[in-house]
Amino acid sequence: MSRRDTFNEINITPLTDIFLVLLIIMMVIAPLLDQQGVNLTVPENVLEKQHNKEAKIMTFMISADDKFYLDGAEVEPANLEKTIKTQLKDYPDGLMIRTDANSTHGAIVKLMDNARNAGVTSISVDEI
């Protein structure tokens, strides 16, 4: 009779490879989970506010080439938050963002972030 050799060792190399791959995947995915989204709320009485003549709403235009305009005057992207803060006392009812159909999503989000940092609580977006 032939005697079989007994298997006395466990090869953990494949197990180590699997854990290493899982660790790399988690390291790549973890920074993506920290990103903060944009909080949006739907206005309750849009028609009433549109017909109210005394509403003071700051209106920004975003052109097709992603330039920002407030009352026809161009505002530099670096000065958005400062400009919104200075105008906020004159426009307490919020901010209206009018965008060109070809403007980028990044420009709209940049303006919304700057407005939120400046203290604006009500933001509306309209495409022209």
C-alpha positions as CSV (number, residue, x, y, z in Angstrom):
1,M,0.0,0.0,0.0
2,S,1.1,3.5,-0.8
3,R,1.1,6.0,1.9
4,R,-0.2,9.5,1.1
5,D,1.6,12.5,2.3
6,T,-0.4,14.5,4.7
7,F,-1.1,18.2,4.0
8,N,0.2,20.0,7.0
9,E,0.4,23.7,5.8
10,I,-2.3,26.1,4.7
11,N,-1.4,28.4,1.8
12,I,-2.6,31.8,2.7
13,T,-1.3,33.6,-0.4
14,P,-4.6,33.7,-2.3
15,L,-6.4,34.9,0.9
16,T,-3.9,37.7,1.3
17,D,-4.3,38.7,-2.4
18,I,-8.1,38.9,-2.0
19,F,-7.8,41.1,1.2
20,L,-5.3,43.4,-0.5
21,V,-7.6,43.9,-3.5
22,L,-10.6,44.6,-1.2
23,L,-8.4,47.1,0.8
24,I,-7.5,49.0,-2.4
25,I,-11.1,49.1,-3.6
26,M,-12.2,50.6,-0.2
27,M,-9.4,53.1,-0.3
28,V,-10.5,54.3,-3.7
29,I,-14.2,54.4,-2.9
30,A,-14.0,56.0,0.6
31,P,-13.2,59.6,-0.5
32,L,-16.2,59.5,-2.9
33,L,-18.6,58.7,0.0
34,D,-17.7,62.0,1.7
35,Q,-18.9,64.3,-1.0
36,Q,-21.7,66.6,0.0
37,G,-24.8,66.9,-2.2
38,V,-26.9,69.9,-2.9
39,N,-30.0,70.2,-0.7
40,L,-33.0,71.2,-2.7
41,T,-36.5,72.2,-1.5
42,V,-39.5,72.7,-3.6
43,P,-41.3,76.0,-3.0
44,E,-44.8,75.7,-1.8
45,N,-46.4,78.8,-3.3
46,V,-44.5,79.7,-6.5
47,L,-47.4,81.4,-8.2
48,E,-48.1,83.7,-5.3
49,K,-44.5,84.8,-5.2
50,Q,-44.3,85.4,-8.9
51,H,-47.3,87.7,-8.9
52,N,-46.2,89.6,-5.8
53,K,-44.9,92.9,-7.2
54,E,-43.1,93.9,-4.0
55,A,-40.9,90.8,-3.8
56,K,-37.2,91.7,-3.9
57,I,-35.3,88.8,-5.5
58,M,-31.7,89.0,-6.6
59,T,-31.4,87.8,-10.2
60,F,-28.2,86.3,-11.6
61,M,-27.8,85.4,-15.2
62,I,-25.4,82.7,-16.3
63,S,-24.4,82.9,-20.0
64,A,-23.6,80.1,-22.4
65,D,-19.9,80.7,-21.8
66,D,-20.4,80.4,-18.0
67,K,-20.1,84.1,-17.2
68,F,-22.1,85.5,-14.2
69,Y,-24.2,88.7,-14.5
70,L,-26.0,90.6,-11.8
71,D,-28.3,93.4,-13.2
72,G,-26.4,93.3,-16.5
73,A,-23.0,93.8,-14.9
74,E,-20.5,90.9,-15.1
75,V,-19.4,89.5,-11.8
76,E,-16.0,87.7,-11.6
77,P,-16.3,84.1,-10.3
78,A,-13.8,84.9,-7.5
79,N,-16.1,87.8,-6.3
80,L,-19.4,85.9,-6.3
81,E,-19.8,85.4,-2.6
82,K,-18.7,88.9,-1.7
83,T,-21.1,90.4,-4.2
84,I,-24.0,88.3,-3.0
85,K,-23.3,89.3,0.6
86,T,-23.3,93.0,-0.2
87,Q,-26.5,92.8,-2.2
88,L,-28.3,90.5,0.2
89,K,-29.6,93.3,2.4
90,D,-31.3,94.9,-0.7
91,Y,-32.8,91.5,-1.8
92,P,-34.1,89.7,1.3
93,D,-36.5,87.4,-0.6
94,G,-33.9,85.1,-2.2
95,L,-32.0,84.5,-5.3
96,M,-33.2,83.7,-8.9
97,I,-30.6,82.0,-11.2
98,R,-31.5,82.4,-14.9
99,T,-29.3,80.1,-17.0
100,D,-28.7,79.8,-20.7
101,A,-29.5,76.4,-22.2
102,N,-25.8,75.9,-23.0
103,S,-24.4,76.9,-19.6
104,T,-22.7,74.1,-17.6
105,H,-24.0,72.4,-14.5
106,G,-20.7,73.3,-12.7
107,A,-21.4,77.1,-13.1
108,I,-24.9,76.7,-11.6
109,V,-23.6,74.7,-8.6
110,K,-20.8,77.2,-8.1
111,L,-23.3,80.1,-7.9
112,M,-25.6,78.1,-5.6
113,D,-22.7,77.2,-3.3
114,N,-21.5,80.8,-3.1
115,A,-25.1,82.0,-2.4
116,R,-25.5,79.4,0.4
117,N,-22.2,80.5,1.9
118,A,-23.3,84.1,1.7
119,G,-26.4,83.3,3.7
120,V,-29.1,83.0,1.0
121,T,-31.8,80.6,2.1
122,S,-34.1,80.6,-0.9
123,I,-32.7,79.8,-4.4
124,S,-34.7,79.3,-7.6
125,V,-33.3,78.2,-11.0
126,D,-34.9,79.1,-14.3
127,E,-33.7,78.3,-17.9
128,I,-34.2,81.0,-20.5
